[in-house]
Amino acid sequence: MVFTSREYLVFFVACAVLYFALPYRFRWILLLAASYAFYAVGDAQYLPLLIFVSLTAYAAGRLLEAVRNDRHRAILLSVTLVALLAPLFVYKYLSFFLESASGALMLSEGHRASLGFDILLPLGISFFTFQAVGYVIDVHKGGVPAERHVGLLSLYISFFPQLIAGPIERARRLLPQLRRTARLDPEAVTSGGLLILWGTFKKVVIADNLAPYVDTAYAGHTAYAGLPLLIATVFFAFQVYCDFSAYVDIARGSARILGIELMRNFDRPYGARSIGEFWHRWHISLSTWFRDYVYIPLGGNRRGMTIRSRNLAIVFLLSGLWHGANWTFVVWGGLHGLALILSQLTAGMRRRLTGAIGLGRLPMTRDVLSLVATFTFVCFAWIFFRASSLDDAFYISTHLFTGIAGQLETGEAIARVVADSDGSMAEFLALSAAVSALFVWHTLPEGLAEKWRTTRPRWQRWSAYYVMAFGVLFWTSADTDAFIYFRF
C-alpha cells in the first residue's frame, strides 16, 4: 500500500477515526492489527518474518534483563544478533556474495559457474531488522528497560507509518509514545496533514516527474554524453531526496495525527558545506544508528587517526552495502567514507591554506565554495548509487562533460533527451525551476524557511497549500510509483 495511493488515504482515515474512538487500553491492538494489515497488503508472504523478528527481540530483551552473568549475557546477545540478522543476510546478501564468489572463481580458474539466485526481498526488512537490533543492544547496555508488553514491543517494530522505509526509531523515543494516552489535537491534525501534503507533493509532482528523464539517460547512457548525463545526475540527486524525504514526511505526518512524533530524518542536506555535515543532514536515523551501534563500539574517535579512519571506512562500506547488494552501493559508500577520512586528514592544511589566500576574511565566499564542492561530490557519488553496474557508472562519470560546449550552443542534446523521455520542453523547464528552487531552499540560513512559514500573511501560506493540493490531485494516478527506498 503506497502512501500516495487513494487506498492509503482511506486506510489511514479509517484507522485514525477508530483510534480516537476506542478506549486507551485497546488502541495498541488497533495499531498493531493495522500495521500487520498494512504490511500484508504489500508483502503478505513475509508477514511471519516480521512477527518472528518482533518475538525474537521481545524474548531476547526479557532474557537479557533477567540474566546477570556478563559472559552469559554476551553469548545471548551474540545469538540474538545472529538470529535477527540471518534473514536479512539470506534474503538480501547471500545471492550477492555467492555471485561475487563465482566471479572470483572465474578470474582464478578461467571458468564461471554462477552460484547466485533470485529471491524476492521482503519489504522494509533492512529497516525493521535494524530497529529490532537497536532495541536489543540498548537493553543489553542498560539504555532502556526490556519491554514487558509483547504487543507494544511488536507495535514498536512494526508501526505502519515508518515500517517500510523508516525513520529507524529508537525504543527510548517511540515506546513511551506508544504507551501514552494521546488525545485528539486539532493543531497536530493540521500540522500533520500539511506535512502529508508536502510529502505527497514532493513525491508525485517532483520525484515522479524527474524519474523519466533520469531513467532515460541512465538506461541508454551509451547513447548520450555531456549535458543529458550531467542533467540526469543532478535530477537524480533531487529525485532521490524528494522521494525518500517524501516518505518520511508522510510517515511523520500520519504519526503526528495519532499523537506520535517520529524523528526528523532530513535537514536540507544539499545545503551542507562538508561531507561530515551532509551525513548529519541526510538519512539521520541511519547515520546515527551506525554511529551508536558500529562506529563507537569499534572505538570511534578515541584511538588516534589511524583507528578512526579504519572505523569510518568500515561504517561507510557497511552503509553502502545496507542500501543494496551490489558493488555500486559499496563504491558509493566507500567514496563517502574516503571523502570524510580525507577531509579529517587535511583539516589543518585546509585551514592554513584558507588563511594564506585570505578566504578566512571572506566567510560568505568560503561557505559558497564549500557548499558547491560538497554538492558536486555528492552528485558524483550518486552516479554509482543510481547506475545499474560499475561499468555503467564508470561510463557515465567519464562522459559527463564530453562535448558540453557544443551542446550548450545548439541545445539539441537536451531536446533529444526530453523527446526520448516522452516529455515536453515546458515540463522540463518547470522541473528545472523546481530543482533550482529546492537547492536555494536548502542553502538558506537555519530557521529562515520556518520564519517565512510563520510570519507570512495567512492568505499567502494557504495559497501555497492550495497550489500543492492542486498539483497532487492533477498528477496523482492509480498507478503511482513505489518509493525508491522500498527496495532497501
Buried (B, 14 or more C-beta within 10 A) or exposed (E): BBBBBEEBBEBBEEBBEBBEEBEEEEBBEBBBBBBBBBBBBBBEEBBEBBBBBBBBBBBBBBBBBEBEEEEEBEEBBEEBBEBBBEBBBEBBBBBBEBBBEBBEBEEEEEEEEEBBEEEEBBBBBBBBBBBBBBBBBBBBEEBBEBBEBEBBBBBBBBBBBBBBBBBBBBBEBBBEBBBEEBEEBEEBBEBBBBBBBBBBBBBBBBBBBBBBBBBBBBEEBEEBBBBBBBBBBBBBBBBBBBBBBBBBBBBBBBBBBBBBBBBBBBBBBBBBBBBBBBBBBBBBBBBBBBEBBBBEEBEBEEEEEEBBBBBBBBBBBBBBBBBBBBBBBBBBBBBBBBBBBEBBEEEEEEEEEBEEEEBEEEEEEBBEBBBEEBBEBBBBBBBBBBBEEBEBBBBBBEBBEBEBEEBEEEEEBBEBBBEBBEBEEEBBEEBBEBBEEBBEBBBBEEEEEEEEEEEEEEEEBEEEBEEBEEBBEEBBEEEBBBBBBBEB
